[in-house]
Amino acid sequence: MVVVTGATGNVGRTLLSILAASDAEVTAVSRGRRPVVAPDGVRHHHADLERPESLRPALDGAEALFLLVEGAGAHLDVPEILRAATAGGVKRIVLQSSQAVGTRPGAPSHAPLHAIEDLVRRSGLGWTILRPGGFASNALVWAEPVRAGRRVAAPFGDVGLPVVDPDDIAEKAAVALRDDTHDGRTYELTGPALSTPRQRVADLSAALGEPIDFVQQTPDEAREQMLRFMPPPVVDGTLAILGSPTEREQRISPDVAEVLGRSPRPFAAWAARNIDAFR
């Protein structure tokens, strides 16, 4: 059995479908804050990673665990989560981390994830760590202003990053959960090309079939907006990556192609699949 935490998220929903289609026995775990639309045959369990004891029934008899922590995971008792996994019989963990753990190891915004990676590596279990860069689905924060006024405001409009499609992360996770040849590996996951905010808005406009205005924000304007839903260290770390990416953060990783045998999906493909959210 495979247990998937974060089952209602951008990666988790697709991962459930992939695993269910492979006839794997799957348990979806969520806190119950969003509706769970699970494929046929997938068991759902309400649990909160902040209360590891609530996770134990889902882990009983499990062989593999997809571990997704909200934010950077600083609020979690990860050793206790790992003890619960071991007690349930889990042999392999696939952790969704972040590219910034490797590219900005000293950044306060990602220090908790760095510590979680270390704990997973020392757990005694088989492990694979996925470090995706920026998500294509982060563009969903533009959905409301696009619907309301065909307008997007964002900072650093001409700075490119190789944003990754969450479905590519899910496919990679599905492979690692079922194949122990990926144990002990850390993968950086990116898209196939650099994409600027201005270009992503153009891709959304093409998928929508209507023009969308792009408005350049100042970093201060963006910071004020982001502080409404993100803690200050995460906001500052995110803006640093968006505005002054390192060479490694702009590198096109070969890891998606190596594992999946195809090129990563471009942002335009994500936009076409998800354009209904912007109508």
Secondary structure, 3 states (H helix, E strand, C coil): CEEECCCCCHHHHHHHHHHHHCCCCEEEEECCCCCCCCCCCCEEEECCCCCHHHHHHHHCCCCEEEEECCCCCCCCCHHHHHHHHHHHCCCEEEEECCCHHHHCCCCHHHHHHHHHHHHHHCCCCEEEEEEECCEHHHHHHHHHHHHHHCEEEEECCCCCECCECHHHHHHHHHHHHHCHHHCCEEEEECCCCCECHHHHHHHHHHHHCCCCEEEEECHHHHHHHHCCCCCHHHHHHHHHHHHCCCCCCCCCCCHHHHHHCCCCCCHHHHHHHHHHHHC
